[in-house]
Every structure is written in C-alpha cells, then in structure tokens.
C-alpha cells in the first residue's frame, strides 16, 4: 500500500491545508487531554474504586495514541472527499460538522472527568460522544468508506469507556 492509495479519490483542498486541518484539531485535543490527565493519575484517579475490567494505566495512552492517529487520518480522508457541486455537498458539510462535534465532546470528557472530578457528567459526555461517533461514521460512509472505517475502533473504545466510566461512577 502506498501513500497514494490512502488518499481519497475525489478532488479536494491542497494537501498541506488538508493535513493541517486534520492534524491540528486532533493534536490539540490530544495535547489538552494529556494536560488535564497527567496530574490526576497518581492522586485522585488512583484513589477511585474501579471495576475488575479496568485496563492498566499504561493501556490508555497507547490506545489513545493509535486512536488519535486514526481520527486524524479519517479527518484527512473526509476533507479530501469533498464533492465539487451538487446536493451531496450539504451532506459532506454535515459530516464535517458531526466530526467537529464529536471531537469537541472528546476534548470535553477528559477535563470533566479528571480535572473537575465530575464522573456523572463524564458518563453523559461519553455516551453523547459515542452517539456522535456513530453518527459521524454513518454520515462519512457516503463520502469515504475508509474514513468511516477508521472511526470504528474509536467508537468501540468509547463504547467501552462509557461502560467503564459508568462503573467507576457507580462505585464511587
């Protein structure tokens, strides 16, 4: 597989612009999430009661690094799948808007859970994030199936995270 085979088939904005538009927002969410998490892992989070299925702490940064890379690649592909004209252009903008909303919810979850210690609100954010990811997959499918498939592991992880956050909330 070459880099060219990863590229969406339709015409789109210039490659550097698409790369920046895909990587910068995802990178910003990842960076801010790591800032909101780091100081709470060994203190507040360590003191919480957790269910038996809670992964070890090292699993989270590994999983999120892979997921953020896939999210950025999905955004890049979706940006490259822009229809030139026609009624499908509105659907593409809707897919981008859904992508933005799910990314904003992703960015809101970490400070809500780790910094604010608002576990109940984090459950609601996680459930909303899960729904938005599924909707983003559905909307993206029409324009770039690979972009949609790249979000499936993310949806699975957030589904698991919603169950885990709910269990932590109930135990604490």
C-alpha positions in Angstrom: 0.0 0.0 0.0 1.4 3.4 -1.0 0.6 6.8 0.3 -1.4 7.5 -2.8 -3.7 4.5 -2.1 -4.5 6.1 1.2 -5.7 9.3 -0.4 -9.4 9.9 -1.1 -10.3 9.6 -4.8 -12.1 12.9 -5.3 -10.5 16.3 -5.7 -10.1 18.4 -2.5 -8.2 21.3 -0.9 -4.4 21.3 -1.3 -2.6 18.5 0.6 -0.8 20.8 3.2 -4.1 22.5 4.0 -5.9 19.2 4.4 -3.1 17.8 6.6 -3.2 20.9 8.8 -7.0 20.9 9.0 -7.0 17.2 10.0 -4.0 17.1 12.3 -4.1 20.3 14.2 -7.5 20.0 15.9 -6.9 16.3 16.7 -3.5 17.1 18.0 -4.8 20.0 20.1 -7.5 17.7 21.7 -4.8 15.1 22.4 -2.4 17.6 23.9 -5.0 19.3 26.1 -6.4 15.9 27.3 -2.9 14.8 28.3 -2.5 18.1 30.3 -5.8 17.5 32.1 -5.0 13.9 32.9 -1.3 13.9 34.0 -1.5 15.5 37.4 -4.6 13.4 38.4 -3.5 9.8 37.6 -1.3 9.2 40.7 -3.5 11.2 43.0 -7.3 11.4 42.5 -7.7 8.6 39.9 -5.5 6.2 41.9 -7.9 6.6 44.9 -11.0 5.7 43.0 -12.7 2.3 43.3 -12.5 0.7 39.8 -14.2 -2.4 38.3 -12.2 -5.6 37.7 -12.3 -4.9 33.9 -10.4 -1.6 34.3 -7.4 -1.7 32.0 -3.9 -0.9 33.4 -2.9 2.8 33.3 -0.3 2.2 30.6 -3.1 0.9 28.2 -4.8 4.3 27.9 -2.0 6.4 26.3 -1.2 3.5 24.0 -4.8 3.2 22.9 -5.4 6.9 22.6 -2.2 7.5 20.6 -3.4 4.9 18.0 -6.9 6.3 18.0 -5.9 9.9 17.6 -3.8 8.9 14.6 -6.7 7.1 13.1 -9.1 10.0 13.8 -6.7 12.5 12.1 -6.3 10.1 9.1 -10.1 9.8 8.9 -10.5 13.6 9.0 -7.9 14.0 6.3 -9.7 11.5 4.1 -13.1 13.1 4.7 -11.7 16.5 3.9 -10.4 15.1 0.6 -13.8 13.6 -0.3 -15.5 17.0 -0.8 -18.0 16.9 -3.6 -17.4 19.7 -6.1 -21.0 20.6 -6.7 -24.5 19.1 -6.2 -26.8 18.3 -3.4 -24.3 15.9 -1.8 -22.2 18.9 -0.8 -24.6 19.7 2.1 -24.2 16.1 3.3 -20.5 16.5 3.3 -20.6 19.6 5.4 -23.0 17.8 7.8 -20.4 15.0 8.1 -17.7 17.6 8.8 -19.9 19.3 11.4 -20.6 15.9 13.1 -16.9 15.2 13.1 -16.2 18.6 14.8 -18.9 17.9 17.4 -17.6 14.5 18.3 -14.0 15.9 18.6 -15.3 18.7 20.9 -17.1 16.1 23.1 -13.9 14.1 23.1 -12.0 17.2 24.3 -14.6 18.0 27.0 -14.5 14.5 28.5 -11.0 14.5 30.0 -11.2 17.8 31.9 -14.7 16.9 33.1 -13.6 13.5 34.5 -10.0 14.2 35.6 -9.8 17.9 36.5 -13.4 18.6 37.6 -13.9 15.1 39.1 -17.5 15.2 37.7 -17.8 11.5 37.0 -21.6 11.6 36.4 -21.3 14.4 33.9 -18.4 12.4 32.3 -20.8 9.5 31.8 -23.2 11.7 29.9 -20.4 13.2 27.8 -19.1 9.8 27.0 -22.5 8.5 25.9 -23.0 11.6 23.8 -19.6 11.1 22.3 -20.3 7.5 21.4 -23.6 8.5 19.7 -21.8 11.3 17.8 -19.0 9.0 16.6 -21.6 6.5 15.3 -23.4 9.4 13.5 -20.1 10.6 12.1 -19.4 7.1 10.8 -22.8 7.0 9.1 -22.5 10.4 7.5 -18.9 9.8 6.4 -19.7 6.5 4.8 -21.3 8.1 1.8 -18.2 10.2 1.0 -15.3 8.0 2.0 -15.8 4.5 3.4 -12.2 4.2 4.6 -12.7 7.5 6.6 -15.7 5.9 8.2 -14.0 2.6 8.9 -11.1 4.4 10.6 -13.5 5.6 13.2 -14.9 2.2 14.1 -12.1 1.3 16.6 -12.6 4.7 18.2 -16.4 4.0 18.6 -15.6 0.6 20.1 -13.1 2.2 22.6 -15.5 5.0 23.6 -18.3 2.4 24.0 -16.1 0.5 26.4 -15.0 3.8 28.1 -18.7 4.7 28.6 -19.3 1.4 30.4 -16.1 1.8 32.4 -16.9 5.4 33.4 -20.4 4.3 34.4 -19.0 1.6 36.6 -16.5 4.0 38.2 -19.3 6.4 38.9 -21.4 3.7 40.5 -18.5 2.5 42.6 -17.7 6.0 43.9 
